């Protein structure tokens, strides 16, 4: 039987060899899938270019070897407004290593959006992309030795907010208290501030100051608090601790000004005429072109040339009150006799027309035709919050007050 032990395996091997030569197998062969092809990803090289003075976006694309006419037309169709392009605009590019021209680009159209274009199969496609911003709560507290801006500038480091955003925060805070405090007259040595804001950081690392959430000013020993409240379906407004609106019927000052160059006076030496005469308004020194705001809701009585006033806007308000805005460089679009304006609307721009020796706003406040000192008149009472919203406001106020505290407490750099 030993020969069977040798003969059987030999027969199997011989049969298998024969079947292999004919391409047939007595059993099912195991099919092994071929591995997918490996895609080689070339690294992207990033660069940026800046729109120069006097050139168009097409000139910039030509410089990069891109089809300028097609790309500019594509971006315009996607939402780019060529009339708003200014020198200094930065365009970001990406191109694969070894390519001579970029295959992707993006251009910022505003703080919240950018346009991105990409080359796919020799055709360019573009889309709008939102820019994401994250928010964190920041609290700053300190003394006001001279001006509000100087106080904020001294307490806020560059890594928290840069100089431009510190200026913006100063104006935002001044706007919150526009009806309550004259920061040029009311602030005294020893006054203090505490403010709680949203600091916003974009996905690109940009930083800006966001909403003022709450503030407390210690002025002449009195605490003046403000809390931001924005109920669903309504715009945000600021209220005091009792729920009374900080908004009044009239602004204290209708322009962002450098200084008061001339106050209301029964007699002053006119800078142009050189004679003593009554000065029936307040002169706010400001840069030419600075926006002038309607100090209250009203109707335009006149908007045009008016003798020594130069370009003048006069508004009629309720209760026999009129306001005048003189020496304007020009008028805002749509401001004409009979048109309605709301408090804070831009109605014109600071100039030096008429009997003016330098750019400033001449502002008058009249009651039944009689000129009054606008810096001393009663600006009206703050409207209380609606009763139906009082409980919701109280909850929000308490939440903000817990972090804000009061001016005079030790400084807290940040509060999450």
C-alpha positions in Angstrom: 0.0 0.0 0.0 3.0 2.3 0.2 2.8 2.8 -3.6 -0.7 4.3 -3.1 0.6 6.9 -0.7 2.9 8.1 -3.4 0.6 7.6 -6.4 -2.4 9.6 -5.1 -0.6 12.8 -4.3 1.3 12.5 -7.6 -2.0 12.1 -9.5 -3.5 15.2 -7.8 -0.5 17.3 -8.6 -0.5 16.1 -12.2 -4.2 16.9 -12.6 -3.8 20.4 -11.0 -0.9 21.2 -13.3 -2.9 20.1 -16.3 -5.9 22.2 -15.4 -3.7 25.2 -14.7 -2.3 24.9 -18.2 -5.8 25.0 -19.7 -6.9 27.9 -17.4 -9.5 25.8 -15.6 -9.7 25.1 -11.9 -11.7 22.5 -10.0 -12.4 25.0 -7.3 -13.4 28.7 -7.2 -10.5 31.0 -7.3 -10.1 33.7 -4.6 -10.6 37.1 -6.3 -8.4 39.8 -4.7 -9.4 43.4 -5.6 -6.7 45.6 -6.9 -5.8 48.5 -4.6 -7.2 51.9 -5.6 -4.9 54.3 -7.3 -3.0 56.6 -4.9 -3.9 60.3 -5.5 -0.8 62.5 -5.1 -1.8 65.7 -3.4 0.5 68.5 -4.2 1.1 71.1 -1.4 -0.6 74.5 -1.8 1.4 77.7 -1.7 -0.3 80.7 -0.2 0.4 84.3 -1.2 -1.3 87.7 -1.2 -1.4 90.8 -3.4 -2.6 94.3 -2.8 -4.6 96.6 -5.0 -2.4 99.6 -5.8 -3.4 103.2 -6.2 -4.9 103.8 -9.6 -5.2 100.2 -10.7 -8.2 98.0 -11.2 -8.8 94.5 -10.0 -8.2 93.3 -13.5 -4.7 94.9 -13.4 -4.0 92.9 -10.3 -5.2 89.6 -11.9 -3.1 90.3 -15.0 -0.1 90.7 -12.8 -0.7 87.2 -11.5 -1.2 85.7 -14.9 -4.9 85.1 -14.4 -7.8 85.6 -17.0 -8.7 89.1 -15.6 -11.8 89.8 -17.7 -13.5 86.5 -17.0 -12.6 86.5 -13.3 -13.7 90.1 -12.7 -17.0 89.4 -14.4 -17.5 86.2 -12.4 -16.8 88.0 -9.1 -19.2 90.8 -10.0 -21.9 88.4 -10.8 -21.3 86.7 -7.4 -21.6 90.0 -5.5 -18.5 92.1 -5.8 -19.2 95.8 -6.2 -16.3 97.3 -8.3 -17.3 100.8 -7.2 -16.4 100.0 -3.6 -12.9 98.7 -4.3 -10.2 100.9 -2.8 -6.4 100.9 -2.9 -5.1 98.6 -0.2 -7.6 95.8 -0.9 -5.9 92.5 -0.2 -6.5 89.4 -2.5 -5.3 86.0 -1.2 -4.1 83.3 -3.6 -3.4 79.6 -3.4 -1.6 77.5 -6.1 -0.3 74.0 -6.3 3.5 73.5 -6.2 4.8 73.5 -9.7 1.9 75.5 -11.2 2.7 78.9 -12.7 -0.6 80.6 -11.8 -3.0 80.3 -8.8 -5.9 77.9 -8.8 -7.8 79.6 -5.9 -8.4 83.1 -4.7 -10.4 85.0 -2.1 -11.3 88.6 -1.6 -13.0 90.2 1.4 -16.2 92.1 0.7 -16.9 93.0 4.3 -16.4 92.0 7.9 -18.9 89.2 7.6 -18.2 87.8 4.1 -15.6 87.0 1.5 -15.8 85.9 -2.2 -13.9 82.7 -3.0 -13.1 81.5 -6.6 -11.6 78.2 -7.6 -10.5 76.8 -11.0 -12.1 73.4 -11.7 -11.5 71.6 -15.1 -10.2 74.8 -16.7 -13.3 76.8 -15.6 -13.6 79.2 -12.7 -16.4 79.0 -10.1 -17.1 81.5 -7.3 -19.2 81.6 -4.2 -20.0 83.7 -1.2 -18.5 82.5 2.1 -19.5 83.8 5.5 -16.7 84.7 7.9 -17.3 83.2 11.3 -16.8 85.4 14.4 -16.7 84.1 18.0 -17.5 86.2 21.0 -16.1 86.4 24.5 -17.1 88.7 27.4 -14.5 91.2 28.6 -14.8 93.6 31.6 -12.6 96.7 31.9 -12.5 99.0 34.9 -10.5 102.0 35.9 -10.3 105.8 36.6 -11.3 108.6 34.2 -8.6 111.2 34.8 -9.1 113.3 31.7 -11.1 111.9 28.8 -13.0 108.6 28.3 -10.8 107.6 25.4 -7.6 108.2 27.3 -9.1 106.1 30.2 -9.9 103.2 27.9 -6.6 103.5 26.0 -4.6 103.3 29.3 -6.5 100.2 30.6 -6.8 98.1 27.4 -3.7 96.4 26.0 -3.1 96.0 22.3 -3.5 92.3 22.4 -7.0 92.7 23.7 -8.1 95.6 21.4 -6.0 97.6 19.0 -6.0 101.4 19.0 -8.7 101.7 16.3 -11.0 99.5 18.3 -10.3 101.4 21.5 -11.5 104.5 19.7 -14.6 102.7 18.5 -15.3 101.5 22.0 -15.0 105.0 23.4 -17.5 106.3 20.8 -19.9 103.3 21.5 -19.8 104.0 25.2 -20.3 107.7 24.6 -23.4 106.8 22.4 -24.9 104.7 25.3 -24.7 107.7 27.6 -25.4 110.3 24.9 -28.5 111.5 26.6 -27.1 111.4 30.2 -23.6 112.7 30.2 -21.6 115.4 28.5 -18.2 113.9 28.5 -16.6 117.2 27.8 -18.2 119.0 30.8 -19.4 116.5 33.3 -16.3 114.3 33.9 -14.2 115.2 36.9 -11.0 114.0 38.4 -11.7 110.8 40.5 -14.6 109.6 38.3 -14.4 105.9 37.3 -15.8 103.5 34.7 -16.6 99.8 34.5 -17.7 98.4 31.1 -18.6 94.9 29.9 -18.3 94.3 26.2 -18.2 91.5 23.6 -14.8 91.0 22.1 -15.1 89.3 18.7 -12.4 87.2 17.0 -12.8 86.0 13.4 -11.7 82.7 12.0 -8.9 84.6 10.4 -7.6 86.0 13.7 -9.1 89.5 13.3 -10.2 91.2 16.5 -12.9 93.9 17.0 -15.0 95.3 19.8 -18.6 94.2 19.8 -21.7 95.3 21.6 -21.4 97.2 24.9 -23.4 94.8 27.1 -23.4 96.9 30.3 -21.6 99.8 31.9 -21.4 101.7 35.2 -20.0 105.2 35.4 -19.2 106.8 38.7 -19.6 110.5 38.0 -19.4 113.1 40.8 -20.1 110.3 43.3 -23.2 109.0 41.5 -23.4 105.6 39.8 -25.0 105.7 36.3 -25.7 102.2 35.0 -26.7 101.0 31.6 -27.8 97.5 30.5 -28.3 96.3 27.0 -31.7 94.6 26.3 -32.8 93.2 23.0 -36.2 91.4 23.2 -37.1 89.2 20.3 -38.4 91.1 17.3 -37.1 94.5 18.6 -33.9 96.5 18.3 -31.5 96.7 21.2 -31.7 99.6 23.7 -30.1 100.6 27.0 -31.9 100.9 30.3 -31.0 101.8 33.8 -31.3 99.5 36.8 -35.0 100.4 37.2 -35.8 99.7 33.5 -36.1 103.3 32.3 -34.7 103.9 28.8 -31.5 106.0 28.6 -32.8 107.3 25.3 -34.3 110.8 25.5 -36.2 113.0 23.0 -33.1 114.9 22.0 -29.3 114.2 21.7 -27.0 116.2 23.9 -24.8 116.8 20.8 -25.6 116.0 17.2 -22.1 115.5 16.0 -18.8 113.8 17.1 -16.8 116.8 18.0 -13.3 117.7 19.1 -14.2 120.6 21.3 -16.8 123.3 21.8 -15.4 126.4 20.0 -18.2 128.7 21.1 -21.0 128.4 23.6 -24.5 129.9 23.7 -24.0 133.6 24.7 -25.9 136.8 24.9 -22.8 138.6 23.5 -19.6 137.4 21.9 -17.1 138.8 19.4 -18.0 137.3 16.0 -14.8 135.7 14.5 -15.7 136.8 10.9 -17.6 140.1 11.4 -15.4 141.3 14.2 -18.4 142.8 16.1 -20.1 141.9 19.4 -23.4 140.1 18.9 -25.6 137.5 20.4 -24.7 133.9 19.8 -27.8 131.8 19.8 -26.3 128.3 19.5 -23.4 126.1 20.3 -20.5 125.7 17.9 -18.9 122.2 17.8 -15.5 122.0 16.2 -15.2 118.9 14.0 -13.4 117.8 10.9 -14.9 118.8 7.6 -17.2 116.0 6.3 -18.0 114.7 9.8 -21.7 113.4 9.7 -24.2 115.6 11.4 -27.2 113.8 13.1 -30.8 114.8 13.7 -31.0 115.4 17.4 -34.6 114.2 17.5 -37.4 112.9 15.4 -38.9 115.6 13.2 -39.7 117.0 9.8 -37.3 119.1 7.6 -38.5 122.7 7.4 -35.7 123.7 5.1 -32.4 122.4 3.6 -30.5 124.9 1.6 -28.5 128.1 1.6 -29.5 130.6 4.4 -27.3 133.7 4.5 -24.7 133.7 7.3 -25.7 130.1 8.3 -24.3 128.9 4.9 -25.9 125.5 4.2 -28.6 125.0 6.8 -31.0 122.3 7.8 -33.8 123.2 10.1 -36.0 120.6 11.7 -39.5 120.9 13.3 -40.1 118.6 16.4 -43.1 118.2 18.7 -44.1 120.7 21.3 -43.0 123.8 19.4 -39.3 122.8 19.3 -37.1 123.5 16.2 -33.4 122.8 15.7 -31.0 124.3 13.3 -27.7 122.9 11.9 -25.5 125.5 10.1 -22.3 125.9 8.0 -22.8 122.4 6.5 -20.5 121.3 3.7 -23.5 119.4 2.1 -26.7 117.6 2.8 -27.4 113.9 3.2 -29.3 112.2 0.4 -33.1 112.6 0.6 -32.9 115.5 3.1 -35.3 118.1 1.7 -38.2 120.3 2.9 -41.0 118.0 4.0 -39.0 114.8 4.5 -39.2 113.0 7.9 -36.1 112.1 9.9 -35.5 110.0 13.0 -33.2 110.7 15.8 -29.7 109.8 14.8 -30.2 110.0 11.1 -27.4 111.7 9.1 -28.8 114.9 7.7 -25.6 116.7 6.6 -21.9 117.0 6.9 -19.7 119.5 8.8 -18.3 122.3 6.7 -17.4 126.0 6.8 -20.0 127.6 4.6 -21.5 131.0 5.3 -19.9 133.2 8.0 -17.5 130.6 9.3 -13.8 130.9 9.8 -13.2 127.1 10.2 -15.0 123.8 9.9 -17.6 123.4 12.7 -21.3 122.8 13.3 -23.5 125.6 14.5 -26.4 124.0 16.4 -29.4 125.9 17.7 -32.3 124.7 19.9 -35.4 126.8 19.8 -38.7 126.6 21.8 -41.6 128.5 20.2 -39.1 130.5 18.2 -36.9 131.5 21.2 -33.3 130.3 21.2 -32.3 128.3 24.2 -28.9 126.8 25.4 -29.1 123.3 24.0 -26.7 122.1 26.6 -29.0 123.1 29.5 -32.5 122.3 28.2 -34.4 119.3 29.5 -34.0 116.5 27.0 -37.1 114.6 28.1 -37.7 111.5 30.3 -36.6 108.0 29.5 -39.5 105.8 28.5 -39.9 102.8 30.9 -39.7 99.3 29.6 -43.0 97.7 28.7 -44.7 95.9 31.6 -44.9 92.7 29.7 -41.1 92.6 29.2 -40.2 93.7 32.7 -39.6 90.2 34.1 -37.5 89.2 31.2 -35.5 92.5 31.5 -34.9 92.0 35.2 -33.5 88.5 34.5 -31.1 89.9 31.9 -30.1 92.8 34.1 -29.3 90.5 37.0 -27.2 88.3 34.7 -25.2 91.2 33.4 -24.9 92.9 36.8 -23.3 89.8 38.3 -20.3 90.2 35.9 -20.2 94.0 35.7 -20.2 94.9 39.3 -19.8 98.6 39.9 -17.1 101.1 39.0 -14.6 101.2 41.8 -14.1 97.5 42.2 -10.7 96.0 41.5 -10.1 95.6 37.7 -11.1 92.2 36.2 -9.4 91.8 32.8 -11.8 89.2 31.5 -14.8 87.4 32.6 -16.0 84.3 30.6 
